[in-house]
Amino acid sequence: MADMEVGEQPAAPMPEAERRCPAKMYDGQPCGRPIHTAPSSVDEEPVCLMHSKDPNKSDGEFQEEFERILAKAGDGDADFSGFVFPTAPFRSRVFMAKCIFFSATFRQDADFGRAMFTQDANFLEAMFAQHAEFTEAIFTQDACFRGAVFTQAAYFNRATISQAKFNGAIFGQGGGFDGVTFSEDVYFNTATFSEDVYFNEATFFRDVYFNESTFTEVASFQGATFI
């Protein structure tokens, strides 16, 4: 090589055990967790267990690390950016941390039914490969789903949401917002609803925006209240 001295040998590749996950977290810094051993071609580059797309990775180990992150965060930031969740069994869970699911992928049903987020819940550009269940969930601060992709049905029925941001979200199999209470402004600008979406008996305490949204099928607001 041009920059090598005569007789100098190329540096040996770093041992797998010493390599660290290069995936970027929400603050732009690399993850830094140990590399997960996955079948070749599963991941574009070697990454950790939490970021790996390996369909056979241990859900038990994944959930253990998820719980460790939450416990360490306390009421601060819990960063799950880019994580690939094998399962998401979070029904009735109370999240005390500011949860960052930026660009996370939920491979199976994501069950956040009756969950409570005491701080911001950031699902910016998250991918829900199967059903997304947020029925009766409580979002006490901002609920950000900007650019999120709901491949199958998304249910937010009877949820309580402070400020909601669904700008640019894609609802592949419709959405259920029946009975939702929106206490602050709601943004669905440029969102796409490919099938029926229901806001029956929803309550909007502030403004709701659907600028440039696309409704392919029925959008029902029967019994909705705009205060």
N, C-alpha and C positions, 0 to 999 in steps of 0.2 A: 504493500500500500504506500502511497506517496508520502504520508506523514510518518511512516515507521522508520526507525533507524535500521541500519544493516544488521542482520542477524536477530532482530527483534521478532518475537513470536506474537501472533494475534492473541488477544485476550480470550481466555476460556469462557464459554457461556456460563452465566450465573447458575448455580445449582437450583433445581426446581424448589427445594425447601427454603431457599433464601429469597426467591422472587416474591414480589408483592403486587397486589391487584392495582392496575393502572386506571380503573374506571373512575371517572370524575364524580365527585359528590356535589351537593348543591352549592357549596362555597367555591367550587372549581378546583379543589384539592383532590389528589388521588386517594382512593379508598385505603390502600395500604394493608389490606388483610392478606393472609396467606393464599397462595394460588390453589384452586380446587382442581383435582385431577379429573378431567372430563374426557370423554371420547373425542378423538380428533374430528375437527370440522363442526363440533357443536357450538363453540364460541369463536368469534372472529379472531380473538386473541386470548391468551390465558388470563382468566379472571378468578375471583374468589367464589366461594360457595354461594354467597348472597347475590352475586351478579351473574352467575353462570346460568345458561339456558338448559343445562343438563336435565333431561326429564326424569332421570333416575337418582338425582341427588337426594340426600337425606332430608326429609321434611322435619324430622325430630331435631337434627342439628341446626337446621335453618331457624326453626321457632325458638330454639334455645338462644341463638345469637340475637334474634329479634327482641326477646325479652331482656337480654343483657343490655341492649342499646336503650330500651325504654327506661330500665332501672337507672342506668347511668345518667340519662338525660334529666330525670326528675321532672321539674317544670320548665326545663330549657328546651332546646331543639333536639328532636329525635330524627335523624336524617336517614331515610330509606331510599334515597334517590337511585333510580336504575335497578333496584332489587327485582329479582324475578321470583315471585311468590309461588311455591308449589301448591299451597293451600292458604286460605285466609279466614280462619275460623274465629272471628272477632265479635260474635254476637254478644250484646249486652256489656261489652268491654268499656271501661272508662279510661280514656286517654288523657293523662294529666299534662303530657308534654306537647309542645308545638310539633305536630307530625308532618313530616315532609316526604310525600310519596311521589316526588317529581319523577316523571318518566318511568315509574315502576310498572311492572307487568304482573297481572294476576291471572295465572294460567287456568285455574279452576274457578268455581263460583266464589265471589268475594262477599263474605257475609259480615256486614257491619250493621245488621239489623239491631235496633235499640241501643246501639253504641252511643257513647257521649264523648264529644271532643270539647274539652274545657278551654282549649286555645285554638289557634288557626289550624285548619286541616287543609293541607296543600296537596291536591291530586293533579297538579298541572301536567298535562300531556300523558297522564297515566293510561295504560291499556288494559281493558277488562275483556279477557278472551271469552268468558262465559258470563253468566248472570251477575249483575251487580245489585246487591241487596242492602239498601239503606233505610228500609221501612222503620219508621218510628225512631230514627236516629236523631240526636240532638247536637247541633252545631252552635256553640255559644259565641264563637267569633267568626272570622271569615271562612267560608267553604269555597275553595277554589278548584274548579274542574275545567279550567280553560284548556281547550285543545284535547281534552280526554276523549278516548274512543271506547264506546260501549258497544262491543260486537253483538251481544245479545241484549235482552231486555234489561233495563235499569229501573229499579223500584225505589222511589223516595216517598212512598205513601205515608202520610201522617207524620212526616219528619218535621222538626222545628229547626229552622235555619235562619241565622242572622243575615249577614250579607252573602249572597250567592253569586258566583261567577261561573257561568257555563259558556262563555264566549268561545265560539269555534268548536264546541264539543260535537261529536258525531254519535247519534243514537241509531244504531244499526237495526234494532228491532223494537223501536218505540220506547216510550218512557211513561212511568207512572208517578204522577205528582199529586194524586188525589189526597185532599185533606191536609196538604202541606201548609205550614205557617211560615211565611217569609216576613221577618220583622224589619228588614232593611231593604235597600235597593236590590233588584234581581237583574242579572244580565245574561241574556241568551243570544246576544248579537252574533250573527254569522253561524249560529248552530244549525245542524242538519238533523231533521227527524225523518228517517226513512219509512217509518210505519206510524201507526196511531200513537198519539201522545195525549195523556189525560191530566187535566188540572181541575177536575171536578171538586167543588167545595173547598178549593184552596183559598187561603187568605193572604192578601198582599197588603201589608201595612204601608209600604212605600211604593216607589215607581218600579215598573217592570219593563225591560227593553228587549225587543225582538228584531232590532234593526238588521235587515238583510238575512234573516233566518230563512231556512227552507223547510216547508212542511209538505211532504209528499202525499201523506194520507190525512186522516182526520186529526184535528186539534180541538179537543173538547174542554170548555171552561164552564160547564153546567154547574150552577150553584156557587161559582167562585165569587169571592168578595174582594172588592178593591176599595181600600179605605183611604 
